[in-house]
């Protein structure tokens, strides 16, 4: 049996699950911060009235669409990460 195949002790498993849970929590905080930043950017782009300059208004529209796409992607990542975090917490509780 190689070192890679050696089963982890219960204490090592618990420590590994705790570490993974902590990493997921940091990731979640970062994703929520990024989501808040994008939400602010959307508000800033939507706030002012159209400028009357077709090119500028078109650029703002495109940026708004891209930010909304990024926001949807972050929402999906948050959901998936929260699901993973719940799984790690359940695993930690069962050890």
C-alpha angles and dihedrals in degrees: 000000000000126000090256090057095048108114116240119246118246090254091051091048091051091048091049092050091048091051093048091047091051091049091051091049090053090049091050092051090051093048092050090049091050090048090053090050092052092047089054091050091051091051091050093050094046096042104075122067117250111286095223088239104116095206095049093045091049091050090050090050092050092046091049091052092048092048090050089052089050090048091053090050091050091049089054091048091049091051093048092045092049089051090052091048091053089051092051091048091051090048091049091050091052095053 
